[in-house]
Amino acid sequence: MAVGGWLSGELDDRTGSCAVALLHGIAWNPVDLALALVILFTRRPSAPRTAAAVT
């Protein structure tokens, strides 16, 4: 997720345009959101632990 911010800084340094860097940073927001949602919804909850039967 930090790639968007880092790359926006690189664009600002190389082009000297804050507008390009800002638009690039805004464009990364949906990518970051999609990654977070994929991680959130594909994570499987672990099976509940049950106590061993005492016999």
C-alpha positions as CSV (number, residue, x, y, z in Angstrom):
1,M,0.0,0.0,0.0
2,A,2.9,2.3,0.5
3,V,3.9,2.0,-3.1
4,G,1.3,4.6,-4.2
5,G,2.6,7.2,-1.8
6,W,6.3,6.5,-2.6
7,L,5.7,6.5,-6.3
8,S,3.8,9.8,-6.1
9,G,6.8,11.3,-4.3
10,E,9.0,10.0,-7.0
11,L,6.8,11.6,-9.7
12,D,6.8,14.9,-7.8
13,D,10.6,14.8,-7.7
14,R,11.0,13.9,-11.3
15,T,8.4,16.0,-12.9
16,G,8.3,18.9,-10.4
17,S,4.5,18.8,-10.7
18,C,2.5,18.4,-7.5
19,A,-0.7,18.0,-9.6
20,V,0.6,14.9,-11.3
21,A,1.7,13.4,-8.0
22,L,-1.6,14.2,-6.4
23,L,-3.6,12.6,-9.2
24,H,-1.4,9.6,-9.1
25,G,-1.9,9.3,-5.3
26,I,-5.6,9.6,-5.7
27,A,-5.6,6.9,-8.4
28,W,-3.9,4.5,-6.0
29,N,-6.7,4.8,-3.4
30,P,-9.1,2.3,-5.2
31,V,-6.2,-0.1,-5.5
32,D,-5.5,0.1,-1.8
33,L,-9.2,-0.3,-0.9
34,A,-9.5,-3.3,-3.2
35,L,-6.5,-5.0,-1.6
36,A,-7.8,-4.3,1.9
37,L,-11.2,-5.8,1.0
38,V,-9.7,-8.9,-0.6
39,I,-7.6,-9.5,2.6
40,L,-10.6,-8.8,4.8
41,F,-13.1,-11.1,3.0
42,T,-10.8,-13.9,1.9
43,R,-9.4,-14.5,5.3
44,R,-10.9,-17.7,6.8
45,P,-11.7,-17.7,10.4
46,S,-10.0,-20.5,12.3
47,A,-12.1,-23.4,13.4
48,P,-13.3,-23.1,17.0
49,R,-11.2,-25.1,19.4
50,T,-13.2,-27.7,21.4
51,A,-12.1,-29.2,24.6
52,A,-10.8,-32.7,24.4
53,A,-13.3,-35.3,25.6
54,V,-12.5,-36.6,29.0
55,T,-13.2,-40.3,29.3
